[in-house]
Amino acid sequence: MKKIYKLNDMDYELIENYKDCFNYQLVEEKATDYFNTFDYILGDYSYDKLRLKGFCNKDNKNFKSYNDFEKYKIYLKEECAYDCGYFILKKIS
């Protein structure tokens, strides 16, 4: 069953929820309209704080190598606390 959430008048599907850490209220507070241009929002918890990062598909006009969704596992490994809880929201067109 798909889990759909609305952020900044856009719909997102929760596609991954490692360690069951997704908290809609916290994400809603942090997700500004800055994230509207991204295809994915990855949230991770480092030191009990939620951090958000936007990622894009290659066909997105805002695509850059550093926000390539295909590299999100590298981001988790290199930029996040070891084995931290994380989730991924995918924008629904």
N, C-alpha and C positions, 0 to 999 in steps of 0.2 A: 504494500500500500504506500503510495506516494505521500510525502509530508510536504505541504506547500505553505510558505510563509510570505507575508507581504512586508516589504521594506521600502520606504520612500515611494509608495504607489507602484512598486514593481513586484512581480511574483518570483519566488525562488523555491526550488526544490532542494530539500536536504538529501544529498546523495552519499554522504559519508559522515559518520558520527563516532569517531574513535574514542573509546572510553566513555561513551554516553555523556559527553560534556556540553552538548548544545543547550544553550539557555536563551530562548527567544527574547526575553525582556532585556538582557544585557546586550545582545546584538542590536536590538532595535534602538537602544540608547546610543550606541557607538557608530552605527552604520549611517553616515551622512550621505548626501547626494553625490559626494565624490565617488562613491562606489557604483553609481549608475552606469558608467561607461564600461565596466568590467563584466565579463561573462560568468565569472566565479568569484566568490568571496570565501577565503580560507580564514578560519578563526583558530587561534591556538592559545593555550593557557601556559604562560611561563611565569613562575613565581606568583601564582594565584591571580594573575592579571590577564584579561582577555586582550589579545592583539588581533587586528584584522589586516588582511592583505588581499588586494585584487589581482586576479589573473585573467588572461584573455586567450581566446582561440586565435589561430593564425590568420583567420579571415576578418578579424576585428580591426578597424582602422586605427585603434589605439594600441595595437600589438607592438611590444618591444621584447627583446630576448629575455630581459629580466622579469617580465610578467607572463611568460609563456606557460600556459597551464600544463603542458607536457613535462615541465620541470618542477612541479610542485613538490615532488618527493625529495628532490635535491634541496629545495628551500627548507623543508621540514628537518632534514638531516643537518644542514649547515647553519641555519638561522634560528632554530627553535631549541628549547630545552629537550634533553634526551628523553624519548618515550613520552612526550607530553600529550595531553588530550588535545584533539583537534576535530574540526568539522569542516565540511565543504558544502556551500550553497551554490547551486547552479541557477543562473537566471533563465526564466522561461520566456521565450519570445512571444 
